[in-house]
Amino acid sequence: MFTGTAVIAGVIGAAIAMPAVGGVAAITNTAINSFDSLPKSLADPVLPQRSTIRDSEGDRMAYFYEQNRVVVPGKEIAQVMKDAIVAIEDSRFYEHNGVDVQGTLRAFVTNQQSGSVQQGGSTITQQLVKMTLLNNAKNKDEEKAATEQTFSRKAREASIALALEKQKSKERILSDYLNIAYFGSGAYGVEAAAQTYFSKSAKNLSLVEAATLAGTVQQPGAFDPKRNPNDSQTRRNDVLHRMLELGYITDKQYQKAVKTKVKRTVKFKSFPNGCTYADDPYFCDFTLQYIRNESAFGKTKRARIKLLENGGLDITTTLDPGDQNASQNAIESYVPTGDYSNKIAALSMVEPGTGRIKAMAQNTRWGTKKEVGYSAFNFNVKKKYGGILGVQAGSTFKVFTLAAALDKGISPYVNINAPGVATFYGFRDCEGYGFPPYTVANASESTSGTFNMFSGTKGSVNTFFIGLERMVSLCRQAEIAESMGVRLGDGSKLNRVPSFPLGSNEVTSLDMAGAYASFPNDGVWCQPNPIQKIKDSRGKPIYKFTPLCRRVLSSQVADTLVALLQGPVSSGGTFPGANFGRPIIGKTGTNDGANTATFAGATPQRAAYVAVFDPRGFNNYPLRDVVINGNYYGKVYGAVIPGPIWRSAMAGAHSDLPVEGFGQEPKYINDEFQRQEEEKKKRQEARESADEGAQLPEDQAPEPAPTEDTRSPLERLRDFDFGSVFGD
């Protein structure tokens, strides 16, 4: 019986699909000979669904989907919707076993009499099989096989439909059909259709609404209730009439329903697809790029992409609406979107101790228009996340040289002679190859003298830092920066070059914000992360944010860096105007020739990094002699635009946060280093007294003069000639 039903259905189905083809007997012979080889099973489809991205407070940022679909169980679909679709698509659905020979014969006769396809011969089960095969197709050949108008396809559908009815209940088959069917206007599945056309869930559909949706399935474009309300109404009334004939509704219900205008029932709701329509499109897109690239969301990139494509995800991000608004407003206040200067301002903000990305702002609109103010690039992140090759960091990189020196045990009170211009010799890379002499100048060549880490950092003295770099080597400072997640914009390692402290490496704002967040966090770096949690289509958590942190500096080194970085934002520093009533650390940055300008800083609760530059090319379009936001600048330093942007954004982000300090002064400074300095001072005073012929007690006698050159490498540096590279 199974074979006979399938063969008959296949034969007649083929004739219905191809009424002009003669010789049904010939088709029948083919059917009988080939039926045994037809498939008898069907893999459940993995249906693409609509996903949602939200900010940290749960407010929707954007939808993204391959197909706008929300899969729901049968109990979440109104019974009247089920009745309507059965009435118009397969009135004998509850009577047949997957293939309705009687209905197929009726359609066959009708089509033969008309000479064209007027009625379909496929049951709901067969339609489900066809749509599932098409959904599961892995290539164009399989897609063609699922849709071609041939006997073999109809026979295969019939064979699988008969088997499917033995495997699943009628209710399950019906709900599967309603979830996979297309209803027009980009709505796949009955839930998305109900939301799209009537702004409600499928479980709340009325008779008129259900009949309208049931009518669209045959020709979704022609019977779309929004685009073609008149044709939709005619088709809807056909559905209502069929429901009346089959006893699903009463005559009273029918009369009332057919008088209702489709135009009055439609409450259309659009579901813009993708980050283009988000209020914060760059952060939105970065979130998707992050999922595609990070192993936490799948072992392979293919698995991660599949996770996104299957959809149905509810992604809650770490983006704080208040922090984001404050950051965007700060940028727009100084470098407005579409500013005639064409300069870019980009800001990233990270939470120390967790790595949560709280804000990501830039002064462009999302788009590919070749106009000032539009960009599809995220200027805060690396290239692999939809970003750029980076921006030269300027003197914000000096912190890594400080960290390397402290890590090596060099005292922050070490004195280094730093002329206004200096030339350094003897630099070698990590493989031991030498560099040519390197000439450096301070921002003001009149700045010269003897500096320690406190005074050198406060004034951002270039020749001091190159001298300090000479003491620690080129390798360790780069290793420390990389341990904090800082890489070139293309993801490769940082360049180990003498200009390292002056920020010649091109890096991203997000990486730098993450690095600076580790200093107030006791030397523990946490990977910047944009995602708080992810739920699947059933509401089951599949990812929950866990800080990915590691110690990169000792507590003593981190505490000392916090103390050192308070200098640049204090009186006499490079940007004392950074203060907004909170304990802060910060560092200005201006690269060689003022081609880029940056500012980095943090509190115990937030760390942020700002970069200002020209995307057309740093060297060709420097920050000199420019008009930005109507103001003329002879030269843009880190304290001129990036610093004020940082201050404004951070002030807004902290408006609802309690005041927190950095804790006690580090013992690393007060105890060990201070003790060493006091001992050195006593010995020096003793030497000076001895030179003057003073008689000292025996236990205070000065040390004998050395008979050989025992000068430290630092002292030997004083004999070198010095020269110039600009920065702040």
MARFIMI-770239 format. One record per residue (C-alpha): residue number from 1; residue in one letter; chain; x, y, z. Coordinates in steps of 0.05 Angstrom, whole numbers, plus 5000, padded with zeros to 4 digits. Each point is the difference from the previous one (the first is absolute). Example, Ala and Ser with C-alpha at 12.3 -4.5 7.8 and 13.67 -1.06 7.14 Angstrom:
BEGIN
   num   residu   chaine      u      v      w
     1        A        A   5246   4910   5156
     2        S        A   5027   5069   4987
END
This chain:
BEGIN
   num   residu   chaine      u      v      w
     1        M        A   5000   5000   5000
     2        F        A   5058   5046   5017
     3        T        A   5031   4989   4932
     4        G        A   4935   5006   4962
     5        T        A   4980   5065   5034
     6        A        A   5068   5032   4988
     7        V        A   5003   4978   4927
     8        I        A   4929   5025   4985
     9        A        A   5015   5065   5036
    10        G        A   5065   5008   4963
    11        V        A   4969   4986   4933
    12        I        A   4942   5047   5009
    13        G        A   5044   5052   5033
    14        A        A   5045   5000   4941
    15        A        A   4941   5007   4953
    16        I        A   4974   5058   5041
    17        A        A   5067   5034   4999
    18        M        A   5008   4988   4926
    19        P        A   4930   4999   4968
    20        A        A   5028   5007   4930
    21        V        A   5041   4936   5007
    22        G        A   4962   4941   4968
    23        G        A   5008   4927   5014
    24        V        A   4982   4989   5073
    25        A        A   5010   4925   4988
    26        A        A   5073   5013   4983
    27        I        A   5009   5039   5064
    28        T        A   4966   4943   5039
    29        N        A   5049   4949   4973
    30        T        A   5058   5044   5023
    31        A        A   4968   5008   5068
    32        I        A   4990   4926   5013
    33        N        A   5071   4984   4979
    34        S        A   5033   5054   5042
    35        F        A   4957   5003   5063
    36        D        A   5041   4951   5041
    37        S        A   5061   5046   4996
    38        L        A   4963   5061   5027
    39        P        A   5019   5028   5069
    40        K        A   4956   4984   5060
    41        S        A   5027   5050   5051
    42        L        A   5010   5074   5009
    43        A        A   5050   5037   5043
    44        D        A   4968   5053   5044
    45        P        A   5017   5069   4972
    46        V        A   5043   5049   5038
    47        L        A   4960   5062   4986
    48        P        A   5034   5067   4996
    49        Q        A   4969   5046   5053
    50        R        A   5001   5073   5019
    51        S        A   5051   5019   5053
    52        T        A   5001   5061   5045
    53        I        A   5058   5041   5027
    54        R        A   4988   5041   5063
    55        D        A   5039   5049   5043
    56        S        A   5018   4985   5072
    57        E        A   4932   5025   5024
    58        G        A   4962   4953   4954
    59        D        A   4977   5051   4949
    60        R        A   5002   4976   4928
    61        M        A   5055   5026   4957
    62        A        A   4987   4961   4936
    63        Y        A   4972   4938   4967
    64        F        A   5041   4957   4954
    65        Y        A   4977   4940   4960
    66        E        A   5007   4960   4936
    67        Q        A   4925   4989   5003
    68        N        A   4953   5040   5045
    69        R        A   4973   4941   5039
    70        V        A   4983   4984   5072
    71        V        A   4986   4925   5011
    72        V        A   4944   4986   5050
    73        P        A   4970   4935   5025
    74        G        A   4930   4981   4979
    75        K        A   4970   5022   5066
    76        E        A   5023   5071   4984
    77        I        A   4959   5002   4936
    78        A        A   4926   5019   5003
    79        Q        A   4953   4943   4983
    80        V        A   4963   5045   4951
    81        M        A   5066   5008   4961
    82        K        A   5007   4924   4996
    83        D        A   4928   4993   4977
    84        A        A   5008   5054   4947
    85        I        A   5062   4969   4969
    86        V        A   4970   4931   4999
    87        A        A   4936   5025   4969
    88        I        A   5034   5035   4941
    89        E        A   5061   4957   4989
    90        D        A   4980   4929   5018
    91        S        A   4929   4989   5024
    92        R        A   5010   4925   5007
    93        F        A   5063   5009   5041
    94        Y        A   4974   4961   5060
    95        E        A   4974   4943   4957
    96        H        A   5056   4982   4952
    97        N        A   5066   4966   5015
    98        G        A   5045   5053   4969
    99        V        A   4977   4993   4928
   100        D        A   4927   5017   4982
   101        V        A   4983   4960   4938
   102        Q        A   4929   5026   4999
   103        G        A   5022   5073   5005
   104        T        A   5055   4988   4949
   105        L        A   4950   4970   4950
   106        R        A   4954   5059   5010
   107        A        A   5056   5049   4986
   108        F        A   5021   4958   4940
   109        V        A   4931   5003   4968
   110        T        A   4994   5074   5012
   111        N        A   5068   5015   4970
   112        Q        A   4988   4955   4939
   113        Q        A   4934   5035   4986
   114        S        A   5032   5069   5004
   115        G        A   5064   4982   4964
   116        S        A   5042   5033   5055
   117        V        A   5016   4990   5074
   118        Q        A   4940   5027   5038
   119        Q        A   5004   4955   5063
   120        G        A   5058   4968   5035
   121        G        A   5001   4926   5014
   122        S        A   5049   5002   5059
   123        T        A   4978   4990   5071
   124        I        A   5027   5041   5057
   125        T        A   5046   4942   5016
   126        Q        A   5027   4999   4929
   127        Q        A   5009   5075   5000
   128        L        A   5039   4993   5065
   129        V        A   5044   4948   4968
   130        K        A   5014   5045   4940
   131        M        A   5017   5061   5043
   132        T        A   5043   4958   5046
   133        L        A   5040   4971   4942
   134        L        A   5010   5069   4973
   135        N        A   5021   5027   5068
   136        N        A   5048   4942   5010
   137        A        A   5031   5005   4930
   138        K        A   5075   5008   5004
   139        N        A   5012   5021   4928
   140        K        A   4965   5024   4937
   141        D        A   4990   4930   4974
   142        E        A   4962   4980   5063
   143        E        A   4959   5065   4996
   144        K        A   4982   4983   4928
   145        A        A   4980   4929   5019
   146        A        A   4954   5027   5054
   147        T        A   4962   5046   4954
   148        E        A   5002   4972   4929
   149        Q        A   4934   4982   4967
   150        T        A   5013   4926   4988
   151        F        A   4968   4934   5018
   152        S        A   5060   4978   5040
   153        R        A   4994   5060   5047
   154        K        A   4925   4989   5011
   155        A        A   5010   4926   5012
   156        R        A   5057   5014   5049
   157        E        A   4956   5050   5038
   158        A        A   4944   4950   5003
   159        S        A   5046   4945   5025
   160        I        A   5029   5043   5055
   161        A        A   4932   5029   5019
   162        L        A   4972   4931   5012
   163        A        A   5059   4982   5044
   164        L        A   4997   5067   5037
   165        E        A   4927   4988   5020
   166        K        A   5023   4936   5035
   167        Q        A   5054   5037   5038
   168        K        A   4965   5063   5022
   169        S        A   4931   5019   5025
   170        K        A   4953   5043   4958
   171        E        A   5008   5057   5049
   172        R        A   5076   4998   4995
   173        I        A   4997   4998   4924
   174        L        A   4952   5059   4999
   175        S        A   5042   5043   5047
   176        D        A   5064   4982   4961
   177        Y        A   4964   5023   4937
   178        L        A   4977   5065   5030
   179        N        A   5071   5014   5025
   180        I        A   5034   4988   4933
   181        A        A   4949   5032   4952
   182        Y        A   5012   5068   4969
   183        F        A   4945   5052   5010
   184        G        A   5027   5060   4961
   185        S        A   5033   5066   5019
   186        G        A   5062   4962   5023
   187        A        A   4961   4962   5053
   188        Y        A   5018   4926   5006
   189        G        A   4957   4959   5047
   190        V        A   4934   5019   5031
   191        E        A   5029   5034   5061
   192        A        A   5041   5050   4960
   193        A        A   4941   5009   4953
   194        A        A   4953   5016   5058
   195        Q        A   5050   5050   5028
   196        T        A   5013   5031   4931
   197        Y        A   4929   5010   4977
   198        F        A   4962   5007   5065
   199        S        A   5053   5017   5053
   200        K        A   4979   4942   5044
   201        S        A   5019   4928   5014
   202        A        A   4972   4941   4961
   203        K        A   4964   4975   5063
   204        N        A   4958   5064   5001
   205        L        A   4976   5000   4928
   206        S        A   4926   5013   4986
   207        L        A   4958   4965   4948
   208        V        A   5008   5056   4949
   209        E        A   5075   5004   5011
   210        A        A   5009   4925   4996
   211        A        A   4961   4994   4936
   212        T        A   5040   5058   4970
   213        L        A   5066   4964   5016
   214        A        A   4975   4933   4976
   215        G        A   4982   5032   4934
   216        T        A   5070   5026   4987
   217        V        A   5035   4933   4999
   218        Q        A   4979   4981   4929
   219        Q        A   5028   5065   4970
   220        P        A   5035   5042   5053
   221        G        A   5014   5058   4954
   222        A        A   4932   5004   4966
   223        F        A   4961   4993   5066
   224        D        A   5044   5043   5044
   225        P        A   4951   5038   5045
   226        K        A   5044   5062   5004
   227        R        A   5020   5006   4927
   228        N        A   4937   4972   4968
   229        P        A   4943   5009   5050
   230        N        A   4944   4992   4950
   231        D        A   5025   4934   4971
   232        S        A   5017   4978   5070
   233        Q        A   4929   5013   5023
   234        T        A   4971   4960   4942
   235        R        A   5045   4942   5017
   236        R        A   4984   5006   5074
   237        N        A   4926   4995   4985
   238        D        A   5014   4936   4961
   239        V        A   5033   4972   5062
   240        L        A   4941   5022   5044
   241        H        A   4950   4968   4952
   242        R        A   5039   4935   5001
   243        M        A   5002   5001   5076
   244        L        A   4924   5010   5000
   245        E        A   4990   4941   4952
   246        L        A   5043   4955   5044
   247        G        A   4965   5021   5065
   248        Y        A   5059   5036   5031
   249        I        A   4959   5064   5008
   250        T        A   4926   5018   5004
   251        D        A   4962   5041   4948
   252        K        A   4997   5057   5050
   253        Q        A   5076   5000   5008
   254        Y        A   5007   4996   4925
   255        Q        A   4954   5058   4985
   256        K        A   5035   5045   5050
   257        A        A   5069   4981   4977
   258        V        A   4990   5011   4925
   259        K        A   4975   5071   5014
   260        T        A   5066   5019   5033
   261        K        A   5048   5039   4956
   262        V        A   5071   4972   4998
   263        K        A   5028   5071   5001
   264        R        A   4969   5011   5069
   265        T        A   5030   4937   5029
   266        V        A   5072   5007   4978
   267        K        A   5047   5031   5051
   268        F        A   5065   4991   4963
   269        K        A   5065   4995   5039
   270        S        A   5067   4999   4966
   271        F        A   5060   4961   5024
   272        P        A   5061   5035   4971
   273        N        A   5054   4949   4987
   274        G        A   5070   5011   5023
   275        C        A   5043   5050   5038
   276        T        A   4991   5054   4947
   277        Y        A   4935   5019   5034
   278        A        A   5027   4999   5071
   279        D        A   5011   5063   5041
   280        D        A   5070   4975   5013
   281        P        A   5017   4963   4935
   282        Y        A   5075   4994   5011
   283        F        A   4994   4967   5067
   284        C        A   4944   4956   4973
   285        D        A   5042   4977   4942
   286        F        A   5061   4990   5045
   287        T        A   4958   4954   5043
   288        L        A   4984   4955   4941
   289        Q        A   5072   5002   4976
   290        Y        A   5023   4982   5070
   291        I        A   4955   4938   5001
   292        R        A   5026   4979   4932
   293        N        A   5073   5006   5021
   294        E        A   5003   4978   5073
   295        S        A   5008   4926   5019
   296        A        A   4953   5008   5060
   297        F        A   4942   4995   4951
   298        G        A   5023   4939   4962
   299        K        A   5062   4960   4985
   300        T        A   5003   5020   4927
   301        K        A   4980   5063   4963
   302        R        A   4951   4959   4960
   303        A        A   4966   4978   5064
   304        R        A   4996   5071   5025
   305        I        A   4971   5025   4935
   306        K        A   4949   4944   5002
   307        L        A   4980   5022   5070
   308        L        A   4984   5069   4972
   309        E        A   4967   4976   4937
   310        N        A   4953   4951   5035
   311        G        A   4977   5061   5039
   312        G        A   4948   5003   5054
   313        L        A   5052   5030   5046
   314        D        A   4987   5052   5053
   315        I        A   5066   5036   5011
   316        T        A   5008   5048   5058
   317        T        A   5062   5042   4992
   318        T        A   5042   5039   5050
   319        L        A   4985   5068   4968
   320        D        A   4978   5049   5053
   321        P        A   4950   5050   4970
   322        G        A   5022   5056   5047
   323        D        A   5074   4989   4987
   324        Q        A   4987   4995   4925
   325        N        A   4959   5064   4997
   326        A        A   5052   5038   5041
   327        S        A   5056   4975   4954
   328        Q        A   4963   5015   4935
   329        N        A   4980   5070   5025
   330        A        A   5071   5014   5021
   331        I        A   5027   4982   4932
   332        E        A   4947   5040   4963
   333        S        A   5015   5061   5043
   334        Y        A   5072   5004   4976
   335        V        A   5001   4964   4932
   336        P        A   4928   4998   4973
   337        T        A   4977   4947   4950
   338        G        A   5011   5026   4930
   339        D        A   5048   5054   5023
   340        Y        A   5034   5035   4941
   341        S        A   5068   4980   5027
   342        N        A   4986   4926   4985
   343        K        A   5035   4982   5066
   344        I        A   4979   4939   5039
   345        A        A   4991   4996   5075
   346        A        A   4991   4931   5030
   347        L        A   4990   4979   5073
   348        S        A   4997   4933   5035
   349        M        A   4982   4992   5074
   350        V        A   5012   4937   5041
   351        E        A   4984   4980   5072
   352        P        A   5063   4982   5040
   353        G        A   4995   4932   5034
   354        T        A   4951   4970   4950
   355        G        A   5018   5023   4930
   356        R        A   4928   5018   4984
   357        I        A   4999   5050   4943
   358        K        A   4956   5056   5024
   359        A        A   5003   5047   4941
   360        M        A   5026   5004   4929
   361        A        A   4990   5065   4963
   362        Q        A   5024   5035   4937
   363        N        A   4979   5061   4960
   364        T        A   4973   4965   4938
   365        R        A   4934   4971   4975
   366        W        A   4998   4928   4979
   367        G        A   5000   4994   4925
   368        T        A   5040   4992   4936
   369        K        A   4984   5068   4971
   370        K        A   5063   5034   4975
   371        E        A   4984   5062   5040
   372        V        A   5032   5033   5060
   373        G        A   4968   4973   5062
   374        Y        A   4985   4930   4975
   375        S        A   5040   4937   5011
   376        A        A   4990   4925   5004
   377        F        A   5065   4994   5041
   378        N        A   5001   4996   5075
   379        F        A   5058   5046   5018
   380        N        A   5005   4971   5070
   381        V        A   5018   4928   4984
   382        K        A   5047   4954   4962
   383        K        A   4991   4984   4927
   384        K        A   4973   4930   5013
   385        Y        A   4942   5030   5039
   386        G        A   4981   5047   4944
   387        G        A   5050   5052   5021
   388        I        A   5065   5032   4976
   389        L        A   5075   4989   5000
   390        G        A   5007   5044   5061
   391        V        A   5022   5070   5019
   392        Q        A   5068   5021   5027
   393        A        A   4993   5005   5075
   394        G        A   5049   5055   5015
   395        S        A   5025   5007   5071
   396        T        A   4944   4958   5030
   397        F        A   5048   4943   4985
   398        K        A   5051   5026   5051
   399        V        A   4963   4964   5054
   400        F        A   5025   4933   4973
   401        T        A   5072   5024   5005
   402        L        A   4987   5021   5072
   403        A        A   4970   4932   5014
   404        A        A   5060   4964   4971
   405        A        A   5048   5042   5041
   406        L        A   4962   4989   5065
   407        D        A   4993   4926   4984
   408        K        A   5075   4997   4993
   409        G        A   5009   5031   5069
   410        I        A   5022   5069   4978
   411        S        A   4982   5053   5051
   412        P        A   4948   5052   4979
   413        Y        A   5048   5050   5032
   414        V        A   5056   4982   4952
   415        N        A   5030   5064   4970
   416        I        A   5011   5005   4926
   417        N        A   5032   5059   4965
   418        A        A   4951   5021   4945
   419        P        A   5023   5057   4954
   420        G        A   4952   5034   4954
   421        V        A   5029   4961   4942
   422        A        A   5037   4934   5005
   423        T        A   5029   4945   4956
   424        F        A   5002   4929   5027
   425        Y        A   5045   4944   4978
   426        G        A   5003   4925   5010
   427        F        A   4926   4980   4993
   428        R        A   4991   4927   4980
   429        D        A   4938   4961   4982
   430        C        A   4979   4935   5034
   431        E        A   5045   4959   4954
   432        G        A   5060   5043   5015
   433        Y        A   5003   5040   4936
   434        G        A   5020   5073   5009
   435        F        A   4963   5064   4982
   436        P        A   5032   5062   4973
   437        P        A   5008   5060   5046
   438        Y        A   4932   5027   5022
   439        T        A   4989   5075   5009
   440        V        A   4945   5026   5045
   441        A        A   4974   5068   5020
   442        N        A   4953   5021   5055
   443        A        A   4935   5035   4982
   444        S        A   5035   5063   5020
   445        E        A   5075   4997   4989
   446        S        A   5007   5048   5059
   447        T        A   4976   4943   5045
   448        S        A   5064   4969   5026
   449        G        A   5032   4978   5065
   450        T        A   5001   4941   5046
   451        F        A   4935   4963   5008
   452        N        A   4974   4939   5037
   453        M        A   4938   4959   4982
   454        F        A   4954   5048   5037
   455        S        A   5025   5064   4969
   456        G        A   5014   4968   4933
   457        T        A   4930   4972   4996
   458        K        A   4968   5064   5024
   459        G        A   5033   5039   4945
   460        S        A   5001   4943   4949
   461        V        A   5074   5012   4988
   462        N        A   5019   4961   4937
   463        T        A   5075   4997   5012
   464        F        A   4989   4975   5070
   465        F        A   4957   4942   4974
   466        I        A   5048   4980   4946
   467        G        A   5055   4999   5052
   468        L        A   4956   4957   5044
   469        E        A   4984   4955   4941
   470        R        A   5075   4992   4990
   471        M        A   5003   4970   5070
   472        V        A   4945   4949   4990
   473        S        A   5010   4978   4927
   474        L        A   4949   5002   4943
   475        C        A   4970   4932   5013
   476        R        A   4971   5002   5071
   477        Q        A   4958   5063   4990
   478        A        A   4967   4970   4938
   479        E        A   4988   4934   5036
   480        I        A   4964   5036   5056
   481        A        A   4956   5039   4952
   482        E        A   4982   4936   4962
   483        S        A   4984   4965   5065
   484        M        A   4947   5054   5009
   485        G        A   4969   4984   4933
   486        V        A   5033   5057   4961
   487        R        A   5018   4980   4929
   488        L        A   5005   5034   4933
   489        G        A   4935   5012   4965
   490        D        A   5011   4941   4955
   491        G        A   5009   4955   5061
   492        S        A   5075   4991   4993
   493        K        A   5052   5011   5053
   494        L        A   5024   5070   5018
   495        N        A   5063   5027   4968
   496        R        A   5061   4996   5045
   497        V        A   5031   5066   4980
   498        P        A   5035   5057   5038
   499        S        A   4940   5046   4987
   500        F        A   4955   4952   5039
   501        P        A   4989   5045   5061
   502        L        A   4980   5058   4954
   503        G        A   4943   4959   4971
   504        S        A   5022   4984   4930
   505        N        A   4959   4936   5001
   506        E        A   4931   5004   4969
   507        V        A   4949   4972   5049
   508        T        A   4926   5005   5017
   509        S        A   4961   5039   5052
   510        L        A   4967   4937   5027
   511        D        A   5066   4965   5012
   512        M        A   5030   5061   5034
   513        A        A   4939   5011   5044
   514        G        A   5004   4927   5022
   515        A        A   5074   5008   5016
   516        Y        A   4991   5063   5042
   517        A        A   4944   4965   5038
   518        S        A   5051   4952   5028
   519        F        A   5038   5053   5040
   520        P        A   4945   5018   5050
   521        N        A   4982   4926   5001
   522        D        A   5063   4980   5038
   523        G        A   5038   4979   4937
   524        V        A   4946   4951   4977
   525        W        A   4980   5007   4927
   526        C        A   4930   4978   4978
   527        Q        A   4984   4987   4927
   528        P        A   4951   5052   4974
   529        N        A   4934   4965   4987
   530        P        A   4935   5028   4969
   531        I        A   4953   4943   5021
   532        Q        A   4965   4991   5066
   533        K        A   4958   4939   4984
   534        I        A   4968   4961   4943
   535        K        A   4936   4959   5000
   536        D        A   4978   4953   4945
   537        S        A   4932   4999   4966
   538        R        A   4970   4961   5059
   539        G        A   5026   5050   5051
   540        K        A   5055   4953   5024
   541        P        A   5065   5035   5019
   542        I        A   5057   4978   4955
   543        Y        A   5051   5053   5021
   544        K        A   5008   5039   5064
   545        F        A   5053   5053   5009
   546        T        A   5060   4979   5041
   547        P        A   5059   5048   5003
   548        L        A   5061   4973   4964
   549        C        A   5055   5030   5042
   550        R        A   5073   4987   5014
   551        R        A   5054   5033   5041
   552        V        A   5049   5038   4956
   553        L        A   5035   5043   5052
   554        S        A   5015   4992   5073
   555        S        A   4958   5040   5049
   556        Q        A   5060   5043   5017
   557        V        A   5014   5018   4928
   558        A        A   4927   5015   4986
   559        D        A   4994   5044   5062
   560        T        A   5062   5038   4980
   561        L        A   4974   5011   4930
   562        V        A   4936   5028   5030
   563        A        A   5041   5049   5041
   564        L        A   5042   5019   4939
   565        L        A   4940   5010   4955
   566        Q        A   4969   5050   5047
   567        G        A   5056   5048   4982
   568        P        A   4978   5018   4929
   569        V        A   4930   5018   5024
   570        S        A   5023   5041   5060
   571        S        A   5024   5072   5004
   572        G        A   5060   5009   4955
   573        G        A   4985   4937   4960
   574        T        A   4984   4995   4926
   575        F        A   4925   5003   5012
   576        P        A   4977   5021   5070
   577        G        A   4933   5018   4969
   578        A        A   4982   4926   4998
   579        N        A   4973   5003   5070
   580        F        A   4925   4995   5010
   581        G        A   4997   4992   5076
   582        R        A   5024   4928   5005
   583        P        A   5066   4965   5013
   584        I        A   5028   4988   4931
   585        I        A   5061   4979   4962
   586        G        A   5016   5021   4929
   587        K        A   5050   5009   4945
   588        T        A   5001   5045   4939
   589        G        A   5027   4978   4933
   590        T        A   5021   5037   4937
   591        N        A   5039   4962   4947
   592        D        A   5058   5025   4958
   593        G        A   4978   5062   4963
   594        A        A   4932   5003   5034
   595        N        A   4970   4952   4949
   596        T        A   4958   4968   5053
   597        A        A   4978   5021   5070
   598        T        A   4978   4954   5057
   599        F        A   4982   4998   5073
   600        A        A   4995   4941   5047
   601        G        A   4976   4999   5071
   602        A        A   4962   4964   5054
   603        T        A   4965   5000   5067
   604        P        A   4989   4938   5042
   605        Q        A   4933   4992   4963
   606        R        A   5013   5019   4928
   607        A        A   5058   5003   4951
   608        A        A   4994   5037   4934
   609        Y        A   5044   5016   4940
   610        V        A   4989   5054   4948
   611        A        A   5034   5006   4932
   612        V        A   4994   5058   4951
   613        F        A   5028   4993   4930
   614        D        A   4985   5005   4926
   615        P        A   4978   4935   4966
   616        R        A   5028   5022   4933
   617        G        A   5071   4992   5027
   618        F        A   5037   5025   5061
   619        N        A   5060   5028   4963
   620        N        A   4962   5032   4943
   621        Y        A   4947   5031   5044
   622        P        A   5032   5018   5067
   623        L        A   4968   5036   5058
   624        R        A   5035   5065   4985
   625        D        A   4971   5065   4975
   626        V        A   4930   4972   5000
   627        V        A   4930   5025   5014
   628        I        A   4959   4951   5041
   629        N        A   4929   5016   5021
   630        G        A   5012   5072   4979
   631        N        A   5063   5008   5043
   632        Y        A   5069   5010   4972
   633        Y        A   5057   4957   5028
   634        G        A   5073   5011   4983
   635        K        A   5015   4932   5029
   636        V        A   4954   4950   5034
   637        Y        A   5032   4968   5061
   638        G        A   4971   4945   5042
   639        A        A   4978   5052   5051
   640        V        A   4966   5044   4948
   641        I        A   4942   4957   4973
   642        P        A   5007   4927   5023
   643        G        A   5010   5020   5073
   644        P        A   4937   5044   5004
   645        I        A   4960   4945   4965
   646        W        A   5025   4950   5052
   647        R        A   4983   5046   5058
   648        S        A   4929   5014   4975
   649        A        A   4985   4927   4985
   650        M        A   5028   4975   5066
   651        A        A   4963   5054   5039
   652        G        A   4935   4977   4969
   653        A        A   5015   4927   5011
   654        H        A   5015   5012   5074
   655        S        A   4939   5043   5014
   656        D        A   4963   4943   5034
   657        L        A   5061   4963   5028
   658        P        A   5027   5007   5071
   659        V        A   5067   5034   5010
   660        E        A   5056   4949   5007
   661        G        A   5074   5012   5012
   662        F        A   5061   4960   4979
   663        G        A   5014   4977   5071
   664        Q        A   5062   5011   5043
   665        E        A   5065   5024   4972
   666        P        A   5040   4941   4975
   667        K        A   5051   4972   5048
   668        Y        A   5043   4987   4940
   669        I        A   5015   5074   4998
   670        N        A   4997   5022   5072
   671        D        A   5039   4943   5030
   672        E        A   5052   4967   4957
   673        F        A   5014   5055   4949
   674        Q        A   4996   5056   5050
   675        R        A   5047   4964   5046
   676        Q        A   5050   4989   4944
   677        E        A   4996   5073   4980
   678        E        A   5011   5024   5072
   679        E        A   5062   4955   5007
   680        K        A   5027   5026   4934
   681        K        A   4988   5071   5023
   682        K        A   5037   4988   5066
   683        R        A   5060   4971   4963
   684        Q        A   5001   5058   4952
   685        E        A   4997   5050   5057
   686        A        A   5056   4963   5034
   687        R        A   5043   5004   4937
   688        E        A   4988   5074   4994
   689        S        A   5018   5011   5072
   690        A        A   5064   4960   4993
   691        D        A   5019   5041   4939
   692        E        A   4993   5063   5042
   693        G        A   5048   4971   5052
   694        A        A   4947   4989   5053
   695        Q        A   5018   4950   5055
   696        L        A   4945   4946   5002
   697        P        A   4991   4945   5050
   698        E        A   5030   4935   4978
   699        D        A   4932   4966   4988
   700        Q        A   4980   5057   4953
   701        A        A   5064   5003   4961
   702        P        A   4990   5005   4925
   703        E        A   5012   4941   4956
   704        P        A   5070   4999   4968
   705        A        A   5004   5027   4930
   706        P        A   4997   4945   4947
   707        T        A   5065   4983   4966
   708        E        A   4966   4977   4937
   709        D        A   4940   5021   4958
   710        T        A   4941   4971   5037
   711        R        A   4948   5046   4970
   712        S        A   4932   4970   4986
   713        P        A   4974   4995   4928
   714        L        A   4955   5059   5017
   715        E        A   5059   5043   5021
   716        R        A   5038   4981   4937
   717        L        A   4941   5026   4959
   718        R        A   5018   5070   5023
   719        D        A   5061   4998   4956
   720        F        A   4959   4988   4937
   721        D        A   4979   5054   4950
   722        F        A   4925   5013   4997
   723        G        A   4951   5017   4944
   724        S        A   4926   5007   4978
   725        V        A   4932   4965   4987
   726        F        A   4939   5039   5019
   727        G        A   4944   4980   5046
   728        D        A   4970   5023   5065
END
